[in-house]
């Protein structure tokens, strides 16, 4: 029986693991699988990533350099660009990007193409698990038919299929892949049991099983839509507070003293990262199939999407008070990463801010201690190598868009003509004569 055979192989750690996609989700997962004693093969279409893994060179902040190097040297982890590895593994995790297209609709082309390639080599007795965030129904409506038609195998009889949403928070010093609770939803109770056991053997966290992949897909969307809506509320409150000459940051600090019924969310120049800005679009797109409009969700998305433009408008007003126009002014943007103390700029609102500033005629530079250059719309942008009193004094406005803790904000305050702090990064600075917060 397939279930008993796989459970025994899990106990004996003879399961061979494949991970498709070696990015922020896939590489940490592959490392944890290998550390748990399962021989692991990683796949990626980017040859440079594959070469780096095979050289034991780490490129993901949440992976320990020594762990990767040791696993490669001990032949527990390797990488390839050839999908034929699928025929040699018993467990496949799909961790590919699921971005939005130019029309803000789900782009699951990476998932679809990966599954089609997997179907060419899939063997009986294999577990396939999608980890990429997607709309509810993807696993059963898209992946299952592709695998069954491409292989002639039957889901639940010849192979197991499930969904276990990634939960990766780059830069989180407490929760990593290994100790973050995992949700598993699969097609059929046997698949759920076996896939859950596989994760249970690898991770130190709780494994929570649900009745279907659709439930697991929806809970992932709920996690990040919840945050999107509450950040939208924080952003809208910040806009209102500015009109009423009230400091929103002081308001939220007071509100969070309540020990129940309130969780603090903070405003900013927009949303960034691989989940929160995207997931609500996946849900609202799928909801239209059922004639349902997610009005609250769409309202929060509208608020959050307009924040980069709003922040530039506020910056322009600050310059106007000094009798300067935004057009022709020198603006330094501090921070390109989408959150503090990481080098990840996916969907970063800071990039939107920079583009709007440039389009408005501002002479715009950026500095990020973690990101020396970034690519946007096919173009590369290089930042300043460092900042010092002379550099800061040379700008008409310093705009803080990421609250990196390694920046010397006291030095910035002492030398800047004007500062617009969209992240309240300078809350500890006593002299606030040249500081305005969002």
C-alpha positions in Angstrom: 0.0 0.0 0.0 1.4 3.4 -1.0 0.6 5.1 2.3 2.4 2.5 4.4 5.3 2.3 2.1 5.8 6.1 2.2 5.4 6.3 6.0 8.0 3.6 6.4 10.4 5.4 4.1 9.8 8.6 6.0 10.7 6.8 9.3 13.8 5.3 7.8 14.7 8.6 6.1 15.1 7.0 2.7 12.7 9.5 1.1 14.5 11.5 -1.7 13.3 15.1 -1.8 13.0 17.5 -4.7 12.4 21.2 -4.3 11.4 23.2 -7.4 12.4 26.9 -7.1 15.5 27.9 -5.0 14.5 31.3 -3.9 13.5 32.7 -0.5 11.1 29.8 0.1 12.7 26.9 -1.7 16.3 27.1 -0.6 15.6 27.3 3.2 13.1 24.4 2.7 15.7 22.3 0.8 18.3 23.0 3.5 15.9 21.9 6.3 15.0 18.7 4.4 18.6 17.9 3.9 19.5 18.7 7.5 16.8 16.3 8.7 18.6 13.5 6.9 16.7 13.4 3.5 18.9 13.5 0.4 17.6 16.6 -1.4 17.8 17.9 -5.0 17.0 21.5 -5.7 15.8 22.7 -9.1 15.9 26.2 -10.6 15.8 27.6 -14.1 18.5 30.1 -13.2 21.8 28.4 -13.8 23.7 30.8 -11.6 21.6 29.9 -8.6 22.2 26.2 -9.3 25.9 26.8 -9.6 26.0 28.7 -6.4 24.2 26.0 -4.5 26.5 23.3 -5.9 29.5 25.4 -4.8 28.0 25.8 -1.3 27.6 29.5 -1.8 24.6 31.0 0.0 22.5 33.8 -1.3 19.5 33.8 1.0 19.7 35.6 4.3 17.7 33.1 6.3 20.0 30.2 5.4 23.2 29.7 7.5 26.2 29.7 5.2 27.9 26.8 7.0 24.8 24.7 6.9 24.6 25.0 3.1 28.3 24.4 2.6 28.3 21.3 4.9 25.3 19.8 3.3 26.7 20.2 -0.2 30.1 18.8 0.9 28.4 15.8 2.5 26.4 15.2 -0.7 23.0 15.7 1.1 22.1 18.6 -1.1 22.7 19.3 -4.8 21.0 21.4 -7.4 20.2 21.1 -11.1 18.5 22.8 -14.1 17.2 19.5 -15.5 13.7 18.4 -14.6 14.6 14.8 -15.1 15.5 14.7 -11.4 11.8 14.2 -10.8 12.0 10.5 -11.7 14.5 9.9 -8.8 12.5 11.6 -5.9 9.7 10.6 -3.7 8.6 14.1 -2.5 8.4 17.2 -4.6 7.8 20.7 -3.2 6.9 23.4 -5.7 8.2 26.8 -4.5 8.0 29.0 -7.6 7.0 32.7 -7.9 3.3 33.6 -8.2 3.4 37.3 -9.2 0.7 39.5 -10.7 0.6 40.3 -14.4 0.5 43.8 -15.9 -3.3 43.8 -15.4 -2.9 43.0 -11.6 -4.3 39.5 -12.2 -2.7 36.2 -11.0 0.2 35.0 -13.0 0.5 31.3 -12.3 2.6 30.6 -15.4 5.6 29.5 -13.3 3.4 27.0 -11.4 1.8 25.7 -14.6 5.1 25.3 -16.5 6.7 23.6 -13.6 3.9 21.1 -13.1 3.9 20.3 -16.9 7.6 19.5 -16.7 7.1 17.4 -13.5 4.4 15.4 -15.3 6.9 14.2 -17.9 8.9 12.4 -15.2 6.6 11.8 -12.3 6.7 8.2 -10.9 4.2 6.1 -8.9 4.4 6.6 -5.2 5.5 10.3 -5.3 4.2 13.1 -3.1 3.7 16.5 -4.8 3.1 19.6 -2.7 2.6 23.1 -3.9 3.9 25.8 -1.5 3.6 28.8 -3.7 0.8 31.2 -2.7 -2.2 31.0 -5.1 -5.9 31.3 -5.3 -8.2 28.7 -3.7 -8.7 25.8 -6.2 -5.4 25.8 -7.9 -4.2 22.5 -6.6 -7.3 20.6 -7.6 -8.5 22.6 -10.6 -5.1 23.2 -12.3 -2.4 20.9 -10.9 -4.3 17.6 -10.5 -5.5 17.5 -14.1 -2.1 18.4 -15.6 -0.4 15.6 -13.5 -3.0 13.0 -14.3 -3.2 13.8 -18.0 0.5 14.1 -18.4 1.3 10.8 -16.6 -1.7 8.6 -16.9 -1.5 8.2 -13.1 -4.4 8.7 -10.8 -4.2 11.1 -7.9 -4.8 9.4 -4.5 -4.0 6.0 -6.0 -0.7 6.4 -7.8 0.6 9.7 -6.3 -0.4 12.1 -3.5 -1.1 15.8 -4.1 -1.4 18.6 -1.5 -0.9 22.2 -0.7 1.1 23.5 2.2 1.5 27.3 2.1 4.9 28.8 2.6 5.3 31.0 5.7 8.6 32.9 5.2 9.3 36.2 6.9 12.7 37.3 5.7 14.8 38.8 8.5 12.7 37.4 11.3 15.1 36.6 14.0 12.7 34.2 15.9 10.7 32.4 13.3 12.4 30.6 10.5 11.3 27.7 8.2 12.2 25.1 10.8 10.1 26.5 13.7 7.1 28.1 12.0 3.9 26.1 12.3 2.8 24.5 9.0 -0.6 24.0 7.5 -1.2 20.9 5.2 -4.2 20.3 3.1 -4.2 17.4 0.6 -6.5 15.4 -1.7 -7.7 12.6 0.5 -7.0 11.5 4.1 -4.1 9.2 3.2 -2.3 12.0 1.3 -2.9 14.4 4.2 -1.5 12.0 6.7 1.6 11.1 4.7 2.5 14.7 3.6 1.9 16.0 7.2 4.2 13.3 8.5 6.9 14.3 6.0 6.8 17.9 7.3 6.5 16.7 10.9 9.8 14.8 10.5 11.6 17.8 9.1 10.3 20.7 11.1 10.2 21.5 14.8 6.9 23.3 14.6 3.3 22.2 14.8 1.7 20.7 11.7 -2.0 21.6 11.4 -3.9 19.5 8.9 -7.1 20.8 7.1 -9.7 18.9 5.0 -8.6 20.0 1.6 -6.0 21.9 -0.5 -8.6 24.7 -1.0 -8.9 25.3 2.7 -5.1 25.6 3.0 -5.0 27.9 0.0 -7.7 30.1 1.4 -6.1 30.3 4.9 -2.9 31.5 3.3 -4.8 34.2 1.5 -6.6 35.1 4.8 -3.3 35.5 6.7 -2.1 38.2 4.3 -5.4 39.8 3.4 -5.9 40.4 7.2 -2.7 42.2 7.3 -3.4 44.1 4.0 -6.7 45.4 5.4 -5.3 46.4 8.7 -2.3 48.2 7.1 -4.8 49.9 4.8 -6.7 51.1 7.9 -3.4 52.4 9.5 -2.5 54.2 6.2 -5.9 55.8 6.0 -5.8 56.8 9.7 -2.3 58.4 9.1 -3.7 60.4 6.2 -6.6 61.6 8.3 -4.4 62.3 11.4 -2.1 64.5 9.2 -5.1 66.6 8.2 -6.2 66.9 11.8 -2.6 67.7 12.9 -2.5 64.6 15.1 0.6 62.3 15.3 -0.7 58.8 14.3 2.4 57.1 15.7 1.6 58.5 19.1 -2.1 57.4 18.7 -1.2 53.8 17.9 1.4 53.7 20.7 -1.4 54.7 23.1 -3.9 52.2 21.6 -1.6 49.2 21.9 -1.5 49.6 25.7 -4.9 47.9 25.7 -4.1 44.3 26.5 -6.9 42.8 24.5 -8.9 43.4 21.3 -6.3 45.5 19.6 -3.2 44.7 17.5 -1.0 47.5 16.3 -0.5 48.0 12.6 1.6 50.8 11.1 1.5 53.1 8.0 4.2 53.4 5.5 4.9 54.3 1.8 3.1 51.3 0.6 3.2 47.5 0.7 6.1 45.3 -0.3 7.3 41.7 -0.2 6.1 38.5 -1.9 2.7 38.1 -0.2 0.9 41.0 1.4 0.7 43.2 -1.7 -0.3 40.2 -4.0 -2.5 37.8 -2.1 -5.7 40.0 -1.9 -5.6 40.4 -5.7 -5.6 36.6 -6.0 -8.7 36.4 -3.8 -10.6 39.2 -5.4 -9.9 37.8 -8.9 -11.2 34.4 -7.8 -14.2 35.9 -6.1 -15.4 37.3 -9.3 -15.9 33.8 -10.7 -18.6 33.5 -8.1 -20.1 36.9 -8.8 -18.8 38.2 -5.5 -17.0 41.5 -5.0 -14.6 41.7 -2.1 -15.4 45.3 -1.3 -13.6 45.7 2.0 -10.5 44.0 0.6 -10.5 46.1 -2.6 -10.9 49.3 -0.6 -7.8 48.5 1.5 -5.9 47.7 -1.7 -6.8 51.1 -3.1 -5.6 52.9 0.0 -2.3 50.9 0.1 -1.7 51.3 -3.6 -1.9 55.1 -3.5 0.6 55.5 -0.6 3.7 56.0 -2.7 2.0 58.8 -4.6 0.7 60.2 -1.3 4.1 60.2 0.3 5.6 62.0 -2.7 2.8 64.6 -2.4 3.7 65.1 1.3 7.4 65.4 0.4 6.5 68.1 -2.1 4.6 70.1 0.6 7.6 69.9 2.9 9.8 71.3 0.1 7.2 74.0 -0.6 7.5 75.3 3.0 11.2 76.0 2.2 10.1 77.7 -1.1 11.4 74.9 -3.2 9.7 72.9 -5.9 9.9 69.2 -6.1 11.0 69.6 -9.7 14.7 70.2 -9.6 15.1 69.5 -5.8 17.7 66.9 -4.7 16.0 64.1 -2.8 17.8 61.2 -1.0 15.6 58.1 -0.4 16.9 56.1 2.6 16.0 52.4 2.1 14.9 50.3 -0.9 14.3 47.0 0.8 10.6 46.3 1.5 11.3 45.8 5.2 14.0 46.6 7.7 17.4 44.9 7.8 17.0 42.7 4.8 18.2 42.8 1.1 14.9 41.9 -0.4 13.3 44.6 -2.6 10.5 42.5 -4.2 7.4 44.8 -4.7 9.1 47.4 -2.5 7.1 50.6 -2.4 10.4 52.6 -2.1 11.0 51.8 -5.8 7.6 53.3 -6.7 8.5 56.3 -4.6 11.8 56.7 -6.5 10.1 56.4 -9.8 7.4 59.0 -8.9 10.0 61.4 -7.6 12.1 61.0 -10.8 8.9 61.5 -13.0 8.2 64.7 -11.0 11.6 66.1 -11.9 13.4 65.5 -8.6 17.1 64.7 -8.7 16.7 61.4 -6.8 19.4 59.2 -5.3 19.0 56.3 -2.8 21.1 54.7 -0.1 20.4 51.3 1.4 23.0 49.6 3.6 21.8 46.2 2.3 21.1 46.9 -1.3 23.7 48.6 -3.5 21.7 48.4 -6.7 18.3 47.2 -7.8 16.6 46.3 -11.1 13.2 47.8 -12.0 11.4 47.4 -15.4 14.6 46.1 -17.0 16.8 48.9 -15.8 19.5 48.8 -13.1 19.7 51.6 -10.5 22.9 52.1 -8.4 22.8 53.7 -5.0 25.2 55.6 -2.9 28.1 53.6 -1.4 27.8 55.4 1.9 26.4 58.5 3.6 28.1 61.0 5.8 27.4 64.6 7.1 28.6 66.2 3.8 26.5 63.8 1.7 23.3 64.4 3.8 23.8 68.1 3.8 23.8 68.1 0.0 20.2 67.2 -0.4 17.1 69.3 -0.1 15.1 66.5 1.4 15.9 63.1 3.0 13.0 60.6 2.7 13.1 57.5 4.9 11.2 54.6 3.2 12.8 51.7 5.1 13.5 51.6 8.8 16.9 49.9 8.7 18.4 49.8 12.2 22.0 50.2 10.9 21.6 53.8 9.7 23.0 56.5 11.9 19.8 58.5 12.2 21.2 61.0 14.6 23.9 62.0 12.1 21.1 62.3 9.4 19.0 64.5 11.6 21.9 66.8 12.5 22.9 67.4 8.9 19.7 67.2 6.8 17.8 70.3 5.7 14.5 68.5 5.9 13.4 64.9 6.6 10.2 63.0 5.8 10.2 59.9 7.9 7.5 57.5 6.5 8.4 54.7 8.9 8.9 56.5 12.2 12.5 55.3 12.1 13.7 58.4 13.9 11.3 58.1 16.8 14.3 58.1 19.2 15.7 61.4 18.0 15.1 64.2 20.5 15.6 67.2 18.1 12.7 67.0 15.7 12.8 70.5 14.2 13.6 69.2 10.7 11.6 65.9 11.0 8.1 65.3 9.7 6.5 61.8 10.1 3.9 60.2 7.9 
